[in-house]
Amino acid sequence: MSFGMSCILDTVSVIIPTRNERRNIAAFLRSLHPDVELVVVDASDDGTDMLISQLRPIRTQVIRSSSHIALARQIGARVARGDWLIFSDADVTFEPGYFDYLARHVTGDAFYGPKYATTDHPRYSQFFNACQRFCHRLGIPAASGSNMGMRRSVFERLNGFRLDLSVNEDTELMMRAKRKNIQADYVRQLAVRSIDDRRLDRGVIFKTLHSLSRNAMLFINLYIPLPQCWLRHDWGYWRIHNARRSDLRDLSA
């Protein structure tokens, strides 16, 4: 890596919320470039925070907070030092070459990229990424909080995430950015790969219908105000998500 590229990545902050991700975090950390800053907003009781500090003691901030996901991402963005804010999750890994490509080629205000599912769900992975590409051609940024980035100046201009949303705060931010004529690029070379498809394991149909319907409503709401209680409710997201976590704890007990 050249000195110039190293200096560019020195201005990148990766922000993740974590809750009991001890079994996934080592793989995530291995996929990070050593020059980028990592900001973790952690609500774990399984020692995830201590393991992160042990495995990546340099260029890492760990903040303990039990905030919901939108506020956790917002807290991370506020304390991050980078000019570029990259939002991700602990249950993915960055594909090889991700940060080199970011340093060399990304020049816009915001971007989002593919998220590949585990090998257990190849059809969903194809469907999700096909939908992202199709929506992008229509001018709709179907971004995922596992793989999206934004310049700090733009993030601050938009006042960050909608903190009243319990889910889909990631897509809503990118949609709002596009509505404000901020350039948001779909970059297929900047991909992440899931290492834990808990929600898909619990129900692919529910996950698909939940994402499509909620994101459609968020997009419509930018132009035609909808009842905000429809958007604030998670529509069963966290009930199913947390049930899966309980199953995993029972299996490991």
C-alpha angles and dihedrals in degrees: 000000000000123000090243093055091047089055091052093051088048086071094054123098121192113205125196135170113218136195117172096333097145094127093051105035099081092059091046092051092049090058094055122098110242093231097060123088117242121209116188124189102197133194097168132137096187098074097263091139094052093047091052091051090049097048098039109024094157126072091003132121120191116194120189112221136143092208122138117262100268093050091043090056090046093051090050092051092051095055097038115107100206129107088220118055114203114191118204144143134247094240095067137066127218112244117247112278094021097126095039089055091045091054095046105039116018111097105147131093099260141359143184131193145191125297113205118206124225119277088264090071109038095147093052090049091054092046095048095050093044088054091050092053093045093049091047090056088053091051094253114127104217093190128175124215087227091069121019136111138194137179111256092235091056093045090053093046088056092045089238126258127000099256095199092066116094092192139010091036087135098058092041092057093053092045090051090049091053090048088056090053093252113152109249112178129199104223113189092189090064100073137156128200125218118235096182121035097184096156094046090049088054095051131331094194094052092046092050097046092043093054096043096047097043094046091048090054092048090053093048090048090062089066105022117033112238129192103286093216087068090058098040095054115086094219092226097312098127094037091060094037093052092044088059091051090052090052091052092049090051092051092050095045 
